[in-house]
Amino acid sequence: MHFCVKACPLVQVDISNAQTSCFQPTLRTPAGIIHVGCRSICTGPPSGVKVDFNKKKCCTAPPDAWHHLKSGVNYTCELGRCNNRDTCEPWEVFSECWKYN
């Protein structure tokens, strides 16, 4: 089963302190792990920590879409590269991708 998604990534990077918790959603592809979007998802007050995603490979879907993907299901993701404005600029290249735990 394939589903077209406008962005992907898989590995979760946790950044947390006593009041703020952040993670970067990721997805797996045949070529490895890729970020979903170009920003972390945080809960709590701003921590002042900013992860630089500039020039990193990404999936063009917004990071919030990651929560709606099911583990173990194959999706088709549009690939791109993060710019210095935290936006995933599409390459018009697509790859199989999936969420894992």
C-alpha positions as CSV (number, residue, x, y, z in Angstrom):
1,M,0.0,0.0,0.0
2,H,1.4,3.4,-1.0
3,F,0.3,6.8,0.0
4,C,1.7,10.1,-1.3
5,V,3.0,12.4,1.4
6,K,4.5,15.8,0.7
7,A,7.3,15.3,3.2
8,C,9.1,12.7,5.3
9,P,11.8,11.9,7.9
10,L,12.3,9.3,10.6
11,V,14.8,9.5,13.4
12,Q,13.7,11.3,16.5
13,V,16.2,13.7,18.0
14,D,15.2,14.5,21.6
15,I,16.1,17.9,23.1
16,S,14.7,18.4,26.5
17,N,15.0,20.3,29.8
18,A,12.8,20.4,32.9
19,Q,10.1,22.4,31.1
20,T,10.5,22.0,27.4
21,S,10.6,18.8,25.3
22,C,11.5,18.7,21.6
23,F,12.0,16.0,18.9
24,Q,12.6,15.9,15.2
25,P,10.5,13.4,13.4
26,T,12.2,11.2,10.9
27,L,11.4,8.5,8.4
28,R,13.4,5.6,6.9
29,T,14.0,5.4,3.2
30,P,16.0,2.8,1.2
31,A,18.9,5.3,1.3
32,G,18.7,5.8,5.1
33,I,17.0,8.1,7.6
34,I,15.6,11.5,6.6
35,H,14.1,14.4,8.5
36,V,10.4,15.2,8.2
37,G,10.4,18.9,7.5
38,C,13.1,21.3,8.8
39,R,12.1,22.1,12.4
40,S,11.7,20.4,15.7
41,I,8.3,19.8,17.4
42,C,8.4,21.2,20.9
43,T,6.1,21.3,23.9
44,G,6.4,23.7,26.8
45,P,8.0,27.2,27.0
46,P,10.7,28.1,24.4
47,S,14.0,26.6,25.4
48,G,16.3,28.9,23.4
49,V,17.8,25.8,21.7
50,K,17.7,25.9,17.9
51,V,18.8,23.0,15.8
52,D,20.3,24.0,12.5
53,F,18.7,22.0,9.7
54,N,20.2,24.2,6.9
55,K,21.2,22.0,3.9
56,K,20.1,18.8,5.5
57,K,18.1,16.3,3.4
58,C,14.4,16.3,4.2
59,C,10.9,15.1,3.4
60,T,8.7,18.0,2.3
61,A,5.8,17.0,4.6
62,P,5.3,19.2,7.6
63,P,6.7,17.7,10.9
64,D,3.2,17.6,12.4
65,A,2.2,15.1,9.6
66,W,4.5,12.5,11.2
67,H,2.0,11.8,14.0
68,H,-0.6,10.7,11.5
69,L,1.6,8.1,9.7
70,K,1.3,4.5,10.8
71,S,4.4,2.5,11.6
72,G,5.3,-0.2,9.1
73,V,3.2,1.2,6.3
74,N,5.0,2.2,3.0
75,Y,4.5,5.8,1.9
76,T,5.8,7.8,-1.1
77,C,7.7,10.9,0.1
78,E,8.9,13.9,-1.8
79,L,12.5,14.7,-1.0
80,G,14.2,18.0,-0.7
81,R,16.8,20.0,1.2
82,C,16.3,22.4,4.2
83,N,17.0,26.1,3.5
84,N,18.0,28.7,6.0
85,R,14.3,29.6,6.6
86,D,13.4,26.2,8.1
87,T,11.6,25.2,4.8
88,C,12.1,21.9,2.9
89,E,12.7,22.9,-0.7
90,P,11.4,20.1,-2.9
91,W,13.7,18.4,-5.5
92,E,10.7,16.8,-7.4
93,V,12.3,13.5,-6.5
94,F,10.2,10.8,-4.7
95,S,11.2,7.9,-2.6
96,E,9.6,5.1,-0.7
97,C,9.5,5.9,3.1
98,W,8.1,4.5,6.3
99,K,7.8,5.3,9.9
100,Y,9.5,3.0,12.4
101,N,9.5,2.8,16.2
